[in-house]
Amino acid sequence: AIKGVLRNDAERFSINLCLDRPDGCDPNAVPEWIAYHFGLDFSDGGASCKVAQCSKNVGWIEPLIVEDDAFNGRTVNIIVRLDEDSIKVFHEDTQHAPDYEFSHQFPIEQICIIELRDGIDRVEEIRLKYSA
């Protein structure tokens, strides 16, 4: 689970589940290999935002984009579940079907970095759980 508050002027926020960076890479640069990118785009200024899901294998894969009004505030509470065949994302809780789903493009066991980018004011909680 990732809980946080976005800056008042945030136009974007994203979560990247990344593979390891090769030695010598700039730690502030966007990684070359992202197993899963979940991005919120508030730049239109309306009550809803655009939600993008994609991956990156040196270049970005064509994103899946939808409009969503669930993220109309500045607080984010996102649960990411890594399943055998897909990555499932829930807003607020897991007591319902996933809000978003994305098929694996990389082996999930190679994910070793969770990256929060753009627009985050403060992180209130990052919780990792494993269940077999």
C-alpha positions in Angstrom: 0.0 0.0 0.0 1.2 3.5 -0.8 -0.5 6.4 1.0 0.5 10.0 0.5 -0.4 13.6 -0.1 0.2 15.3 -3.4 1.4 18.9 -3.6 -1.4 21.4 -4.3 0.1 22.3 -7.7 0.8 18.6 -8.7 0.0 17.9 -12.3 1.3 14.4 -12.2 2.1 11.5 -9.8 3.5 8.1 -10.7 4.5 4.8 -9.1 7.2 2.8 -11.0 8.0 -0.8 -10.2 11.5 -1.0 -11.6 14.2 -3.6 -12.4 17.7 -3.0 -11.1 19.7 -0.1 -12.6 23.0 -1.0 -14.2 26.1 0.4 -12.4 26.9 4.0 -13.3 23.3 5.1 -14.1 22.1 8.4 -12.7 19.8 7.5 -9.7 17.6 10.5 -10.5 17.0 9.6 -14.1 14.0 7.6 -15.2 15.1 4.0 -15.2 15.4 2.2 -18.5 13.5 -0.9 -17.4 10.1 -0.4 -15.6 8.0 -3.5 -15.1 5.0 -1.4 -14.3 4.2 2.4 -14.4 1.0 3.7 -12.8 0.6 7.4 -13.6 -1.9 10.0 -12.7 -2.2 13.1 -14.8 -4.1 16.1 -13.4 -2.9 18.6 -16.0 -6.3 19.1 -17.5 -7.5 20.8 -14.3 -10.9 19.1 -14.3 -12.6 16.9 -11.6 -11.1 13.7 -13.1 -7.6 12.7 -14.1 -6.0 10.5 -16.7 -4.7 7.2 -15.4 -1.9 5.6 -17.4 -0.5 2.1 -17.1 2.5 0.8 -19.1 6.0 -0.6 -18.9 9.3 0.5 -20.3 11.9 -1.6 -22.0 14.4 1.1 -22.8 11.5 2.8 -24.7 8.0 3.2 -23.3 5.4 0.7 -24.3 2.1 2.2 -25.6 0.1 3.1 -22.4 -3.4 2.1 -21.4 -5.1 5.4 -20.5 -8.5 5.9 -18.9 -10.3 8.8 -17.3 -11.0 8.4 -13.6 -12.6 10.7 -11.0 -11.6 8.5 -8.0 -8.3 10.5 -7.7 -9.9 13.9 -7.6 -8.4 14.9 -4.2 -4.8 15.3 -3.2 -4.6 12.2 -1.1 -3.6 8.9 -2.7 -4.2 5.5 -1.2 -3.1 2.9 -3.7 -2.7 -0.9 -3.2 -0.6 -2.7 -5.8 -1.0 -6.5 -5.9 1.5 -8.6 -7.9 -0.3 -11.8 -9.1 0.9 -14.7 -11.2 -0.3 -13.2 -14.5 -1.0 -9.6 -13.9 -0.5 -6.5 -11.7 -3.7 -5.4 -10.0 -4.2 -1.9 -8.6 -6.9 -1.0 -6.0 -7.9 2.5 -4.9 -8.5 2.7 -1.1 -9.1 -1.1 -0.3 -9.1 -4.6 -1.8 -12.7 -5.5 -0.9 -13.8 -5.2 -4.6 -12.5 -6.1 -8.1 -9.3 -4.4 -9.0 -9.7 -0.8 -10.3 -6.9 -1.4 -12.8 -5.1 -4.5 -14.2 -2.0 -4.9 -16.3 -0.4 -8.0 -17.8 3.2 -8.7 -16.9 5.8 -7.5 -19.4 8.8 -8.5 -17.1 9.2 -11.3 -14.6 7.9 -9.8 -11.3 10.7 -11.5 -9.3 13.1 -9.0 -11.0 11.4 -6.0 -9.5 13.6 -4.5 -6.9 12.9 -0.8 -6.8 9.6 1.1 -6.0 9.9 4.6 -7.2 7.5 7.5 -6.5 7.8 10.4 -8.9 6.3 13.8 -9.5 4.0 15.8 -7.3 4.4 14.0 -4.0 4.4 16.3 -1.0 4.7 13.6 1.7 4.6 9.9 2.0 2.5 8.7 4.9 2.9 5.0 4.5 4.5 2.4 2.4 3.5 -1.1 3.4 4.8 -4.3 1.8 3.2 -7.7 2.4 4.0 -11.2 1.1 1.5 -14.0 1.0 2.2 -17.3 -0.7 
